Structures are given as C-alpha cells and as structure tokens.
Amino acid sequence: MNWQNIEYLNTGNRKQQNIYRIIIEDFEFEIYASPLPVEKQNAYRHLSIMKRLIDIGGKNFCDKIRHLKINGLKTEPAIAKLLNLDGNPYNAVLSLEYKKEEELEKLMRNRT
C-alpha cells in the first residue's frame, strides 16, 4: 500500500467535507470525512431515501435501477432518470427526503 498516491478531491466546501481517494491493488477506495453528524450527511440521507424507494418499489424498482447501472449510470442518476426527476440528480434525490410515503408511491406508480 502506497499512501504517497492518496489524492485529495476538492469538494468546493472544505469546511464541511473532505474526500480522499486511494487505489490499492486495483481497487479504488474513497475516504470521506465530515464534521456533520452522520444523519445530516448527504450520503446517509441518500441511503435513507433509497431504502424508502426500495421498500415501496420492491424488486421491480431494484431491477430497473440495476439495468440502468449496468448501462453506465450511477445510482442517483439512475433513480432520477427512472422517476423523471429534473436537474442535478443528487439534489433531485435529496428533494424526495421529506415527501410522505403516499407521495413517493404516487411518483413511483406514475414512472416505474
């Protein structure tokens, strides 16, 4: 392992988060650090939203996301495409955070 090759990824907001990337034996790792409590970090928030969507959409939803990912999209862009969400896909997924289950069900019913 060569820590000399660690790369700092400038996130544009250095006070809030730091991301470092290192490749070990052809496997890429990203190390993320933030002073925010875990529940307020975007990665946690994204995972919470994704869990809700999976709970509602089930295997059918997962299969459609998997298909889009196999064809080159990352998770958030795949969700945004499938649900026809406008704008930046990462922000669009976060915009679902405070929607009620009924609203998410309706959104998914109309798009998936």
N, CA, C and O of each residue as an XYZ file, in Angstrom:
448
protein
N       0.859     -1.176      0.000
C       0.000      0.000      0.000
C       0.899      1.231      0.000
O       1.831      1.336      0.798
N       0.609      2.147     -0.895
C       1.420      3.339     -1.043
C       0.579      4.572     -0.722
O      -0.195      5.036     -1.559
N       0.731      5.093      0.477
C      -0.039      6.260      0.899
C       0.449      7.535      0.220
O      -0.170      8.590      0.357
N       1.550      7.442     -0.508
C       2.033      8.604     -1.249
C       1.087      8.956     -2.398
O       1.056     10.099     -2.856
N       0.323      7.977     -2.855
C      -0.558      8.179     -4.008
C      -1.972      8.587     -3.626
O      -2.874      8.524     -4.461
N      -2.181      8.997     -2.403
C      -3.519      9.418     -1.999
C      -3.842     10.757     -2.661
O      -2.990     11.643     -2.736
N      -5.047     10.892     -3.128
C      -5.470     12.070     -3.868
C      -6.574     12.786     -3.093
O      -7.555     12.166     -2.681
N      -6.407     14.087     -2.899
C      -7.448     14.878     -2.257
C      -8.417     15.346     -3.333
O      -8.002     15.916     -4.342
N      -9.704     15.106     -3.120
C     -10.726     15.556     -4.061
C     -11.355     16.822     -3.516
O     -11.992     16.799     -2.463
N     -11.185     17.909     -4.213
C     -11.726     19.192     -3.764
C     -13.239     19.176     -3.939
O     -13.743     19.067     -5.057
N     -13.947     19.284     -2.844
C     -15.405     19.247     -2.886
C     -16.017     20.633     -3.026
O     -17.231     20.763     -3.178
N     -15.202     21.650     -2.979
C     -15.721     23.003     -3.112
C     -16.159     23.604     -1.789
O     -16.403     24.808     -1.711
N     -16.264     22.794     -0.754
C     -16.683     23.273      0.561
C     -15.808     22.598      1.609
O     -16.266     21.700      2.315
N     -14.580     23.016      1.711
C     -13.582     22.323      2.527
C     -13.923     22.284      4.011
O     -13.453     21.399      4.725
N     -14.725     23.219      4.484
C     -15.066     23.212      5.907
C     -16.054     22.107      6.251
O     -16.111     21.658      7.396
N     -16.819     21.674      5.281
C     -17.868     20.704      5.544
C     -17.472     19.258      5.265
O     -17.974     18.346      5.923
N     -16.584     19.035      4.304
C     -16.257     17.652      3.987
C     -14.912     17.545      3.283
O     -14.460     18.481      2.623
N     -14.295     16.405      3.435
C     -13.062     16.079      2.739
C     -13.204     14.678      2.177
O     -13.716     13.777      2.842
N     -12.750     14.505      0.957
C     -12.777     13.193      0.332
C     -11.375     12.911     -0.197
O     -10.765     13.740     -0.873
N     -10.891     11.741      0.123
C      -9.592     11.305     -0.350
C      -9.774     10.001     -1.113
O     -10.592      9.163     -0.733
N      -9.020      9.832     -2.178
C      -9.105      8.618     -2.986
C      -7.734      7.951     -3.025
O      -6.705      8.608     -3.187
N      -7.749      6.639     -2.875
C      -6.525      5.864     -2.991
C      -6.862      4.548     -3.681
O      -7.938      3.987     -3.478
N      -5.937      4.065     -4.494
C      -6.123      2.788     -5.180
C      -5.144      1.789     -4.569
O      -3.935      2.016     -4.527
N      -5.704      0.682     -4.100
C      -4.908     -0.382     -3.502
C      -5.195     -1.659     -4.280
O      -6.333     -2.128     -4.319
N      -4.162     -2.219     -4.897
C      -4.294     -3.452     -5.677
C      -5.464     -3.369     -6.658
O      -6.307     -4.265     -6.699
N      -5.515     -2.309     -7.435
C      -6.529     -2.082     -8.471
C      -7.942     -1.872     -7.925
O      -8.904     -1.911     -8.691
N      -8.084     -1.650     -6.623
C      -9.398     -1.365     -6.050
C      -9.382      0.062     -5.528
O      -8.504      0.442     -4.753
N     -10.349      0.838     -5.955
C     -10.408      2.248     -5.578
C     -11.207      2.430     -4.290
O     -12.326      1.933     -4.168
N     -10.621      3.149     -3.330
C     -11.279      3.489     -2.074
C     -11.437      4.999     -2.007
O     -10.557      5.742     -2.443
N     -12.562      5.452     -1.459
C     -12.720      6.854     -1.141
C     -12.958      6.963      0.352
O     -13.800      6.267      0.920
N     -12.206      7.840      0.965
C     -12.317      8.078      2.402
C     -12.989      9.430      2.572
O     -12.513     10.444      2.061
N     -14.087      9.433      3.286
C     -14.895     10.632      3.439
C     -14.869     11.063      4.902
O     -15.003     10.237      5.804
N     -14.696     12.353      5.125
C     -14.711     12.879      6.491
C     -15.518     14.174      6.520
O     -15.409     15.016      5.629
N     -16.329     14.309      7.567
C     -17.159     15.492      7.703
C     -17.417     15.757      9.182
O     -17.551     14.815      9.964
N     -17.487     17.026      9.574
C     -17.815     17.339     10.964
C     -19.315     17.212     11.266
O     -19.721     17.294     12.425
N     -20.133     17.014     10.233
C     -21.573     16.911     10.439
C     -21.940     15.578     11.080
O     -21.276     14.572     10.829
N     -22.983     15.554     11.904
C     -23.475     14.267     12.406
C     -23.883     13.395     11.222
O     -24.337     13.908     10.199
N     -23.726     12.111     11.355
C     -23.979     11.175     10.261
C     -25.351     11.398      9.637
O     -25.470     11.417      8.411
N     -26.390     11.566     10.453
C     -27.755     11.710      9.950
C     -27.941     12.929      9.051
O     -28.910     12.994      8.296
N     -27.026     13.892      9.123
C     -27.141     15.105      8.320
C     -26.242     15.068      7.082
O     -26.298     15.967      6.243
N     -25.427     14.040      6.976
C     -24.541     13.922      5.824
C     -25.330     13.428      4.615
O     -26.199     12.565      4.737
N     -25.016     13.986      3.449
C     -25.766     13.656      2.239
C     -25.744     12.164      1.914
O     -26.759     11.621      1.477
N     -24.627     11.497      2.115
C     -24.558     10.061      1.795
C     -25.578      9.282      2.617
O     -26.271      8.417      2.083
N     -25.676      9.577      3.894
C     -26.646      8.909      4.764
C     -28.074      9.242      4.328
O     -28.942      8.371      4.278
N     -28.296     10.505      4.016
C     -29.619     10.936      3.593
C     -30.027     10.242      2.293
O     -31.173      9.821      2.138
N     -29.073     10.125      1.356
C     -29.338      9.428      0.098
C     -29.710      7.975      0.364
O     -30.677      7.466     -0.205
N     -28.948      7.304      1.225
C     -29.233      5.898      1.523
C     -30.602      5.736      2.177
O     -31.314      4.772      1.895
N     -30.969      6.660      3.036
C     -32.285      6.602      3.676
C     -33.407      6.746      2.651
O     -34.416      6.045      2.721
N     -33.222      7.653      1.709
C     -34.222      7.852      0.659
C     -34.293      6.608     -0.229
O     -35.380      6.145     -0.575
N     -33.135      6.077     -0.592
C     -33.108      4.882     -1.440
C     -33.807      3.709     -0.765
O     -34.517      2.950     -1.425
N     -33.616      3.555      0.528
C     -34.286      2.467      1.248
C     -35.805      2.628      1.165
O     -36.525      1.657      0.936
N     -36.281      3.848      1.350
C     -37.719      4.092      1.256
C     -38.242      3.752     -0.136
O     -39.303      3.143     -0.274
N     -37.492      4.150     -1.172
C     -37.909      3.864     -2.542
C     -37.928      2.359     -2.805
O     -38.839      1.850     -3.457
N     -36.933      1.662     -2.302
C     -36.879      0.203     -2.473
C     -38.023     -0.462     -1.722
O     -38.640     -1.398     -2.230
N     -38.308      0.018     -0.512
C     -39.427     -0.543      0.257
C     -40.740     -0.391     -0.500
O     -41.593     -1.278     -0.452
N     -40.902      0.718     -1.193
C     -42.129      0.969     -1.947
C     -42.118      0.219     -3.284
O     -43.098     -0.432     -3.646
N     -41.014      0.315     -4.005
C     -40.957     -0.226     -5.363
C     -40.595     -1.693     -5.471
O     -40.864     -2.328     -6.491
N     -39.986     -2.237     -4.424
C     -39.648     -3.656     -4.404
C     -38.678     -4.087     -5.483
O     -37.874     -3.301     -5.984
N     -38.778     -5.363     -5.826
C     -37.852     -5.983     -6.777
C     -37.922     -5.331     -8.156
O     -36.895     -5.165     -8.816
N     -39.111     -4.965     -8.590
C     -39.268     -4.334     -9.892
C     -38.439     -3.048     -9.977
O     -37.731     -2.822    -10.959
N     -38.532     -2.221     -8.955
C     -37.773     -0.975     -8.913
C     -36.275     -1.273     -8.909
O     -35.518     -0.666     -9.667
N     -35.853     -2.196     -8.067
C     -34.427     -2.566     -7.979
C     -33.910     -3.064     -9.319
O     -32.813     -2.693     -9.738
N     -34.685     -3.898     -9.993
C     -34.270     -4.440    -11.286
C     -34.085     -3.332    -12.323
O     -33.137     -3.360    -13.107
N     -34.989     -2.364    -12.321
C     -34.884     -1.258    -13.277
C     -33.662     -0.386    -12.979
O     -32.974      0.052    -13.901
N     -33.391     -0.134    -11.704
C     -32.203      0.642    -11.330
C     -30.945     -0.130    -11.711
O     -30.004      0.435    -12.269
N     -30.936     -1.416    -11.408
C     -29.788     -2.269    -11.744
C     -29.512     -2.236    -13.248
O     -28.358     -2.143    -13.666
N     -30.548     -2.311    -14.045
C     -30.404     -2.269    -15.505
C     -29.755     -0.954    -15.950
O     -28.848     -0.956    -16.783
N     -30.217      0.152    -15.397
C     -29.630      1.449    -15.743
C     -28.175      1.538    -15.293
O     -27.347      2.126    -15.988
N     -27.859      0.959    -14.137
C     -26.479      0.983    -13.638
C     -25.566      0.114    -14.507
O     -24.423      0.487    -14.773
N     -26.064     -1.031    -14.944
C     -25.287     -1.902    -15.834
C     -24.948     -1.162    -17.124
O     -23.904     -1.393    -17.735
N     -25.847     -0.270    -17.525
C     -25.638      0.510    -18.748
C     -24.907      1.827    -18.502
O     -24.913      2.710    -19.359
N     -24.272      1.962    -17.328
C     -23.345      3.063    -17.120
C     -23.739      4.169    -16.167
O     -22.903      5.013    -15.843
N     -24.977      4.201    -15.705
C     -25.363      5.272    -14.784
C     -24.981      4.918    -13.347
O     -24.950      3.747    -12.968
N     -24.695      5.941    -12.564
C     -24.525      5.748    -11.123
C     -25.922      5.719    -10.499
O     -26.916      5.979    -11.176
N     -25.988      5.405     -9.220
C     -27.280      5.165     -8.578
C     -28.215      6.374     -8.629
O     -29.351      6.248     -9.085
N     -27.762      7.535     -8.174
C     -28.644      8.701     -8.131
C     -29.107      9.117     -9.523
O     -30.292      9.396     -9.706
N     -28.206      9.168    -10.521
C     -28.688      9.475    -11.871
C     -29.686      8.434    -12.395
O     -30.609      8.777    -13.134
N     -29.503      7.175    -12.019
C     -30.448      6.133    -12.439
C     -31.822      6.363    -11.805
O     -32.846      6.245    -12.479
N     -31.844      6.686    -10.526
C     -33.112      6.968     -9.839
C     -33.783      8.189    -10.468
O     -34.984      8.175    -10.742
N     -32.998      9.243    -10.695
C     -33.558     10.463    -11.284
C     -34.136     10.188    -12.674
O     -35.200     10.701    -13.021
N     -33.438      9.386    -13.456
C     -33.938      9.051    -14.802
C     -35.227      8.241    -14.709
O     -36.208      8.542    -15.390
N     -35.221      7.220    -13.867
C     -36.383      6.345    -13.742
C     -37.613      7.105    -13.238
O     -38.730      6.855    -13.691
N     -37.404      8.030    -12.304
C     -38.524      8.775    -11.727
C     -38.773     10.101    -12.438
O     -39.639     10.879    -12.040
N     -37.993     10.351    -13.509
C     -38.140     11.568    -14.302
C     -37.973     12.824    -13.441
O     -38.759     13.766    -13.540
N     -36.944     12.819    -12.601
C     -36.651     13.968    -11.745
C     -35.757     14.941    -12.512
O     -34.794     14.522    -13.154
N     -36.062     16.211    -12.452
C     -35.312     17.233    -13.176
C     -34.099     17.720    -12.392
O     -34.030     17.579    -11.171
N     -33.150     18.293    -13.115
C     -31.998     18.940    -12.504
C     -30.896     17.973    -12.099
O     -30.826     16.837    -12.567
N     -30.046     18.462    -11.218
C     -28.939     17.659    -10.701
C     -29.503     16.416    -10.018
O     -30.296     16.545     -9.086
N     -29.117     15.211    -10.456
C     -29.722     14.000     -9.906
C     -29.491     13.812     -8.406
O     -30.349     13.261     -7.717
N     -28.357     14.257     -7.900
C     -28.072     14.103     -6.473
C     -28.988     14.999     -5.642
O     -29.516     14.578     -4.613
N     -29.170     16.234     -6.098
C     -30.097     17.145     -5.414
C     -31.543     16.700     -5.602
O     -32.366     16.841     -4.698
N     -31.846     16.162     -6.779
C     -33.216     15.705     -7.051
C     -33.599     14.562     -6.119
O     -34.717     14.529     -5.605
N     -32.679     13.626     -5.898
C     -32.963     12.528     -4.970
C     -33.144     13.081     -3.559
O     -34.054     12.663     -2.842
N     -32.287     14.018     -3.155
C     -32.441     14.627     -1.823
C     -33.785     15.336     -1.681
O     -34.336     15.408     -0.583
N     -34.305     15.851     -2.770
C     -35.591     16.568     -2.699
C     -36.747     15.640     -2.314
O     -37.825     16.113     -1.955
N     -36.533     14.341     -2.385
C     -37.578     13.379     -2.016
C     -37.619     13.109     -0.512
O     -38.542     12.462     -0.016
N     -36.627     13.601      0.199
C     -36.437     13.261      1.613
C     -37.666     13.506      2.485
O     -37.987     12.674      3.333
N     -38.341     14.597      2.302
C     -39.451     14.940      3.198
C     -40.822     14.632      2.601
O     -41.849     15.025      3.155
N     -40.833     13.934      1.483
C     -42.118     13.536      0.908
C     -42.713     12.403      1.729
O     -41.997     11.537      2.232
N     -44.024     12.422      1.854
C     -44.737     11.357      2.557
C     -44.717     10.096      1.706
O     -44.512     10.151      0.493
N     -44.929      8.973      2.353
C     -44.915      7.687      1.644
C     -45.923      7.688      0.497
O     -45.636      7.167     -0.581
N     -47.098      8.270      0.723
C     -48.127      8.313     -0.313
C     -47.640      9.085     -1.536
O     -47.921      8.700     -2.671
N     -46.906     10.177     -1.302
C     -46.377     10.972     -2.408
C     -45.338     10.180     -3.198
O     -45.314     10.224     -4.428
N     -44.480      9.456     -2.480
C     -43.469      8.634     -3.149
C     -44.131      7.503     -3.935
O     -43.719      7.194     -5.053
N     -45.153      6.891     -3.347
C     -45.878      5.819     -4.044
C     -46.482      6.340     -5.344
O     -46.389      5.684     -6.381
N     -47.101      7.518     -5.289
C     -47.708      8.104     -6.478
C     -46.637      8.408     -7.519
O     -46.822      8.110     -8.699
N     -45.530      8.992     -7.100
C     -44.429      9.314     -8.014
C     -43.921      8.043     -8.693
O     -43.701      8.026     -9.904
N     -43.740      7.001     -7.925
C     -43.217      5.758     -8.481
C     -44.258      5.045     -9.354
O     -43.904      4.438    -10.365
N     -45.495      5.113     -8.982
C     -46.566      4.476     -9.751
C     -46.658      5.115    -11.145
O     -46.907      4.428    -12.137
N     -46.461      6.400    -11.204
C     -46.575      7.116    -12.472
C     -45.343      6.963    -13.365
O     -45.406      7.273    -14.555
N     -44.236      6.493    -12.815
C     -42.982      6.478    -13.574
C     -42.332      5.109    -13.743
O     -41.537      4.919    -14.664
N     -42.650      4.158    -12.880
C     -41.904      2.888    -12.950
C     -42.738      1.766    -13.506
O     -42.256      0.640    -13.628
